[in-house]
Amino acid sequence: MKSNERKATKAPTFVLRAERALHRAAHNVRVQNRALGLPVIVWQDGKVVEKPA
């Protein structure tokens, strides 16, 4: 390892749990919108964009 490189620090447990919860929530939204045939509305490149179901 070079002298100016640093090891990646391990994220605290609460951060990992929050990431998993957000991932699970996003997955549930995609599944529900697909079932109802609704578009997913996201923020992309500074604009609000509708993604197809």
Order of alpha helices (4+ residues) and beta strands (2+ residues): alpha-beta-beta
